[in-house]
C-alpha cells in the first residue's frame, strides 16, 4: 500500500469537525460558562455563539480544501521531479545532468493546470482531472480572498476534495 500524503490533512479536518460538534453541545448546556471561559463563546447570547460557531466551521472547511490542495500540489511536484530523474538515462551524462537540474528547478514554477494536464495520459477516460481543476479553482478563490464578484463554478467540500485528490494520488502511484 502506498503512502497517502493527504491523510494527515484529512485527520486534522475530522478532528476539527469533532471539536465543532463538541462545542455545539457545550453551547447548548447550562454549564457552558465554566467550559467556555476565555473563548469567543463566553458571555455571548446563545444565538450569537451559534453564529460564531457556524462561521468558524465554514471558514475551517474552506481552509481545509486549501490545505488538501496544497498538500496534493506538493506531492505532484515531488512526483514529477522524481520521475524526471529517468531522463538522466536517455541522454549523454553531461547533458542529462544539467537537463535534469533545469527541469527539477522549473517544476517548482509550473502552473497546477499544466501539471494536471500532464496526468491526463495516465488517467484516460476519467473525469478526475476536471474535478481536480474545480478543486483548484475553489482553492484559488479561497486563497485570494473569496472575491464576491468571481465565485468558483462549484462549491467544493473538504470530503469531495480529499476523495478526488486521494484517488488521483493512488492512480499516480500505480504508474
N, C-alpha and C positions, 0 to 999 in steps of 0.2 A: 504494500500500500504506500502511495506517495504522500509526502507531507503537503498539507493544505495551509498555505501562509495566511489565508483569510480566517481561519478558525479562531485565532485569538481575538480578532475584532468581533466575530460573532458571539463569542463567550462574553466579551465585555458588553455587547449590546443586550444579551439576555440578562446579564446581571443588572444592568441599569433598568431594564423593564421590570424586573422583580423589585427593585428599590422603589420605582414609581408605584407599584401595586401596594407595597407595604406602607408607603407614605399616604396613599389614598385611604387606607384602612385607619391609620393613625389619626388623620384629619377628621374622620368620621366618629371618633371615640371621644368620650367626655374627658379622658385622662390626657388629652393631647398636650395640654400646657406643659406637663413635665417631660414629655417626649420630644417636643419640638422647640424647646428653649434654644435660643441662639440660631434659629433657622429663619428663613424668609416667611415661614408659615405662622410664626409665633404672634399672637395677638392680632391676627387678621380675621375679619369676618370669614365664616366658612366658605361663602361663595367666592370671595377673593382668593382664599387659599387654594380652592379648586381651580380657579382660573390660572393662578401661577403654576400650579402643577401641570395643567394641560399644556400651557405654553412651553414649559420646560421639557415635557415629553415630546412635543412636536419638534422643537429645536434639536433635541437629542437625536431623534430619528433622522433628521436631515444630516446632522454631523456624522452619524454612523454610515450613511450612504457615502458621504465624502471619504470617511476613513477606509471603508472597504474598497472603494475605488483606488485610493492612494496605495493601499497595500497590493492590490491587483496590478496596478501600473508598475510598481517597483518589481514585482515578480516577473512581469512581462519583459521589462527592460533587462533584468538579470538573465532571464531565459534566453533572450535573443543574443545577448553578449556571450553567453556560454556556447550557444550553437554556432556563433561566428568563429569560434576557435577552430572549427573544422576547416575553415578557409586556409589555414596555415598548411594544410596537406595538399592544396591544389596549386600552389604557386612556388616558384623558387624561394628558398628560405628568407633571403633578404627582403624581397618584395612582400612575401606573405606576412612577415613580422610587422613591417611598417603599415601594410594594408589593414591588418587586424587591429593594430593600435589605433589607427584613424577611425575605423568603424566602431570600435569599442567606445571611444570618446564621443563620437557623433550620435550614437544610440541614445545618449542621455538627453539629446535635444530633439529627438524625433517627436512628431505630434502623435498623440494617442490614437487619433483616427487612422493615421498611416500604419501604425503598428497593428491595429485591429484588421485593417485591410490585408495585411500580410497573412493573417491567420485564416482567411477565407479558404486558402488552398488545403488546409488540414481539417477544416470544419465544413466540408461541402454539404450542400442541401440543408444546412442548419440556419435557423433564424437567430442563433445566439449572437452573431456579430451585430445584427440590427438591434437586438435587445441591449447589448453592451454599449452601443452608441447612444441609446436612450438614457442609459445609466450615466454615461459620460456627460451628456447634455444636462441632466439633472444635477450632477456633481458640479459642473461649471456654474450653473445657476446659483447653487448654494454658496460655492466658493467666492463668487463675485457679488455677493450681497443681495441675492434674491430680487433682482430688478422686476418691479411690478409691471413694467411695460414689455417684458420679454420672458414670459413664462415658458417652461420647458414643454415639450409635446406630450409628455407623460408624467404622472405623479408616481415616483418610484419609492417603494417601501424598502426598508433595510433587508427584509426577508427575500424579496424579489432580487435585489442587488446581490445579496450573498449567494443565493441559489444559482443565479445565472452565471456569475463570475466563477463560482466554485466549479460549475460544470465545464466551463472553458478551461480552467486550470487543470482539471482532471483529464480532459481530452488532449491538452497540450502535453501533459506529462506522459501520455502514451506514445508520443512521437519522438 
